[in-house]
Amino acid sequence: MDRHDVIVLGAGPAGLTAGLYAGRARLETLVLEMMVPGGWAAITQTIENYPGAGTVNGQELVAAMVEQAKAAGAEIASGQVDGLEQAGDGFVVRAGEKTRETRSVIVATGTEFRKLGIPGEERLAGRGVSYCATCDGPLYKGLEIAVVGGGDSALQEALYLTGFASKVYLIHRRDEFRGVELLSERIRSHEKIECLLSTTVQEVNGDDGVESLEIRDVSSGETRSLPVAGVFVFIGLEPRTGFLSGLVETDEQGFIVTDGAMRTGVRGLLAAGDCRAKLLRQVSTAVGDGATAAFAAQRYLEDGQWPE
């Protein structure tokens, strides 16, 4: 059975930064990649608010993070974590057929997109229903599509998709957007975007691909069919914390509760990045979380320091 000082679960910006700092501290460090290296940052076309980088491509930023973590001595491996258990004064991590022991764990598993939960969504996922504009946007060149959501992500992705689609319907259940005003202004003035506010999607229709949406006016209750070739859903995020099975305290949405040093109520178990309960989820905050968590793990391994 493999044994480590620190196992980092997740290879997004938080996890890669934790791997970098733990590796530099000469800890035996493994970063387990649960989806793609970099998480959502890796499939973000443009990041504009990472300090010092100006405008940077997400995939390029992540590639640099991966190489830096490896150079510091962190091992990076693939594995979907199935379970995490306490064992003596450490932990056992189960990922597929592989079982690993470690003295400490940093959970940096990030989030996944929330689904609409309507008829046709699951059946047509990957065949017109998408949760990633960067991945699938080029497939809709010259076609009419819909974006569902009203926060920053939905507004940003709607603007990005205008580079491919002939028209973008932006559907939001409220009567105003929740995103920052700058994005809202860009949306309202864009000639390719039509805003359908106070509107919900009831069903996704189509045989081998998306052909239309059934939409409902919240005020009048009237429904109608909206012909589109695809629909992109951006209605929020859910933490990837189900595998913890009640091991740590979480908030009502499932995000892990920590102190300022990223420590949970379980000795040796820390959390960092988007899976943690906090106010802001950005690459910059994830990086700070990862550095703090690795330093706190180092202190714990050296002298057992942990809040009671």
C-alpha atoms as one frame of an Amber mdcrd trajectory, in Angstrom:
protein
   0.000   0.000   0.000   1.350   3.448  -0.962   2.137   5.769   1.967   2.441
   9.550   1.839   2.808  12.550   4.119   0.121  14.497   2.261  -2.445  13.455
  -0.297  -4.178  16.316  -2.080  -7.551  15.375  -3.542  -8.089  17.451  -6.674
  -5.734  19.098  -9.163  -7.376  22.476  -9.661  -5.581  25.718  -8.750  -6.056
  25.010  -5.019  -4.816  21.440  -5.238  -1.860  22.247  -7.489  -0.787  25.108
  -5.227  -1.046  22.829  -2.188   1.070  20.282  -4.051   3.636  22.953  -4.890
   3.977  24.170  -1.303   3.945  20.678   0.212   6.545  19.505  -2.291   8.786
  22.465  -1.518   8.498  21.559   2.172   9.990  18.159   1.255   6.827  16.314
   2.217   6.018  13.079   0.377   3.172  14.563  -1.654   0.615  13.064  -4.015
  -1.947  15.135  -5.930  -4.861  13.005  -7.128  -6.473  14.448 -10.231 -10.219
  13.776 -10.130 -11.287  15.256 -13.493  -8.801  17.208 -15.602  -5.745  19.048
 -14.229  -6.814  22.575 -13.399 -10.498  21.906 -12.847 -12.810  24.521 -14.334
  -9.888  26.922 -14.802  -8.508  24.572 -17.459 -11.613  24.957 -19.610 -11.947
  28.709 -19.142 -10.999  30.475 -22.338  -9.971  33.770 -20.762  -9.099  34.673
 -17.163  -8.932  38.439 -16.711  -8.587  38.866 -12.947  -5.619  36.718 -11.901
  -3.189  39.241 -10.392  -0.097  39.959 -12.436  -1.146  37.830 -15.413  -3.296
  40.350 -17.274  -5.479  38.342 -19.635  -4.449  34.702 -19.661  -5.770  31.479
 -21.201  -6.939  29.120 -18.448  -5.368  26.028 -19.983  -1.984  27.735 -20.299
  -2.113  28.957 -16.693  -2.961  25.472 -15.437  -0.207  23.838 -17.507   2.320
  26.121 -15.833   0.907  25.237 -12.398   1.199  21.506 -13.133   4.828  21.773
 -14.206   5.712  23.921 -11.194   4.129  21.444  -8.758   5.965  18.542 -10.382
   9.262  20.436 -10.299   8.774  20.974  -6.570   8.537  17.228  -6.037   4.800
  16.581  -5.987   3.579  13.451  -7.735   0.418  13.907  -9.820  -1.766  10.904
 -10.592  -5.269  10.244 -11.891  -7.969   8.713  -9.729 -11.619   9.192  -8.904
 -11.836   9.148  -5.112 -14.455   6.702  -3.854 -13.882   7.060  -0.135 -11.830
   8.611   2.648 -11.511   6.979   6.070  -9.610   7.644   9.258  -7.072   4.945
  10.086  -5.051   5.261  13.284  -3.384   8.669  13.273  -3.831   9.055   9.498
  -6.173   8.276   6.627  -6.890   5.733   3.928  -7.832   7.072   0.479  -9.675
   4.720  -1.848  -9.618   5.493  -5.566 -10.862   2.679  -7.794  -8.823  -0.441
  -7.074  -6.008   1.615  -5.540  -5.739   2.185  -1.772  -3.299   4.697  -0.306
  -2.325   5.641   3.256  -1.402   9.170   4.261  -0.688  11.167   7.394  -2.761
  14.123   6.215  -5.278  15.007   3.493  -6.111  18.267   1.735  -9.522  18.098
   0.061  -9.517  20.362  -3.007 -12.134  18.580  -5.086 -13.864  21.727  -6.334
 -17.384  21.830  -7.663 -19.585  20.527 -10.440 -22.311  22.249 -12.400 -25.847
  22.184 -11.011 -28.397  20.596 -13.343 -31.835  21.917 -14.277 -33.436  18.582
 -13.438 -36.012  18.764 -16.239 -37.222  16.205 -18.818 -34.799  15.736 -21.714
 -31.765  17.257 -19.971 -30.011  14.028 -18.988 -31.047  12.172 -22.150 -29.586
  14.871 -24.407 -26.504  15.693 -22.329 -23.579  15.792 -24.739 -25.981  15.939
 -27.679 -26.992  19.565 -27.427 -27.162  20.013 -23.655 -23.839  21.382 -22.429
 -22.278  22.834 -19.288 -19.070  24.041 -20.942 -19.043  26.832 -23.525 -15.313
  26.513 -24.211 -15.675  22.785 -24.882 -18.745  22.860 -27.099 -19.212  26.410
 -28.372 -17.408  25.811 -31.701 -19.993  23.117 -32.565 -22.714  25.768 -32.970
 -21.212  28.073 -35.551 -23.997  29.920 -37.348 -26.745  28.304 -35.239 -29.217
  29.633 -32.668 -28.641  28.479 -29.092 -29.797  29.221 -25.549 -27.961  29.939
 -22.308 -29.742  29.387 -18.991 -28.700  31.388 -15.923 -28.289  34.915 -14.641
 -25.024  35.050 -12.701 -21.535  36.035 -13.797 -20.777  32.639 -15.370 -23.933
  32.651 -17.493 -23.311  36.206 -18.698 -19.643  35.558 -19.487 -20.389  32.378
 -21.370 -23.258  33.959 -23.306 -20.890  36.672 -24.502 -18.256  34.068 -25.414
 -20.787  32.020 -27.392 -21.680  34.982 -29.605 -18.350  34.298 -31.295 -19.901
  31.149 -32.787 -23.701  31.255 -32.697 -25.861  33.412 -34.951 -28.105  34.177
 -31.966 -28.001  33.525 -28.226 -31.165  33.471 -26.114 -30.262  34.234 -22.498
 -32.937  32.721 -20.244 -33.212  33.719 -16.580 -35.984  32.976 -14.095 -35.732
  36.363 -12.363 -36.593  39.800 -13.750 -32.983  40.989 -13.563 -29.529  39.429
 -13.807 -27.442  38.633 -10.722 -24.114  39.196 -12.473 -21.956  42.291 -12.175
 -23.317  45.388 -13.874 -20.474  45.611 -16.404 -21.405  42.191 -17.807 -25.113
  43.040 -17.731 -24.448  46.149 -19.804 -22.501  44.144 -22.387 -25.322  41.619
 -22.570 -28.069  44.213 -23.076 -26.174  46.010 -25.827 -25.063  42.924 -27.777
 -26.839  42.549 -31.119 -26.683  38.740 -31.068 -28.219  38.286 -27.598 -31.927
  38.270 -26.798 -32.761  38.279 -23.071 -35.733  36.229 -21.902 -36.194  37.334
 -18.293 -38.792  35.984 -15.845 -38.648  32.801 -17.909 -37.961  29.176 -17.001
 -37.112  26.112 -19.092 -39.603  23.279 -18.612 -38.281  20.655 -21.017 -35.551
  19.976 -23.577 -36.931  18.474 -26.791 -35.277  16.521 -29.593 -34.536  13.002
 -30.805 -30.823  12.644 -31.574 -30.023  16.208 -30.526 -31.606  19.331 -29.086
 -34.270  20.781 -31.373 -36.213  23.094 -29.063 -36.925  24.142 -25.492 -40.292
  24.440 -23.848 -40.156  27.697 -21.934 -42.610  29.267 -19.487 -43.300  32.924
 -18.698 -43.186  33.209 -14.896 -45.683  36.081 -14.779 -48.374  34.822 -17.137
 -47.761  31.081 -16.882 -47.880  30.793 -20.658 -45.606  28.262 -22.340 -44.166
  28.163 -25.836 -41.589  26.319 -27.900 -38.229  27.973 -28.563 -36.341  26.399
 -31.502 -32.599  26.104 -30.703 -29.790  23.750 -31.691 -28.254  23.640 -28.223
 -28.617  24.798 -24.642 -25.835  25.747 -22.212 -26.701  25.550 -18.516 -24.983
  27.811 -15.957 -27.187  27.939 -12.851 -24.672  27.459 -10.076 -22.278  24.962
  -8.585 -22.384  22.054  -6.152 -19.370  20.853  -4.143 -17.770  17.477  -4.874
 -17.881  16.365  -1.256 -20.263  13.394  -1.301 -17.427  10.876  -0.836 -16.719
  12.297   2.636 -19.890  10.640   3.988 -20.345  12.900   6.990 -16.679  12.753
   8.034 -16.423  16.548   8.282 -18.764  19.426   9.016 -20.378  21.001   5.956
 -22.811  23.853   5.465 -26.369  23.389   4.212 -25.121  23.211   0.602 -22.430
  20.628   1.293 -19.394  22.958   1.294 -16.717  22.020   3.855 -16.446  24.207
   6.966 -12.874  25.137   7.953 -11.060  27.661  10.099  -8.803  30.354   8.642
  -5.936  27.862   8.352  -8.091  25.552   6.175  -8.330  23.008   9.029 -11.500
  20.975   9.538 -12.662  19.507  12.829 -10.800  16.269  12.015  -7.093  16.232
  12.895  -4.949  16.118   9.771  -7.810  16.837   7.380  -7.894  20.173   5.567
  -9.896  21.677   2.713  -9.032  24.299   0.118 -10.550  25.978  -2.912 -14.090
  25.919  -4.231 -15.251  22.920  -2.153 -14.753  24.996   1.005 -17.476  27.193
   2.535 -16.418  30.770   1.746 -17.554  34.016   0.178 -15.648  34.099  -3.133
 -14.652  31.303  -5.499 -11.960  32.450  -7.934  -8.568  31.182  -9.105  -6.869
  33.771  -6.892  -8.714  32.678  -3.738  -8.146  28.998  -4.563  -4.398  29.577
  -4.825  -4.360  31.314  -1.433  -6.345  28.462   0.121  -3.969  25.862  -1.296
  -0.851  27.598   0.004  -2.388  28.038   3.468  -3.597  24.433   3.641  -0.172
  23.032   2.711   1.566  25.194   5.311  -0.965  24.168   7.988  -0.469  20.509
   7.035   3.303  20.938   7.330   2.964  22.450  10.817   0.672  19.616  11.860
   3.063  16.935  10.618   6.005  18.610  12.345   4.521  19.284  15.789   0.924
  18.011  15.839  -0.454  21.565  15.976  -4.235  21.466  15.593  -7.079  23.398
  17.215  -9.049  21.480  19.828
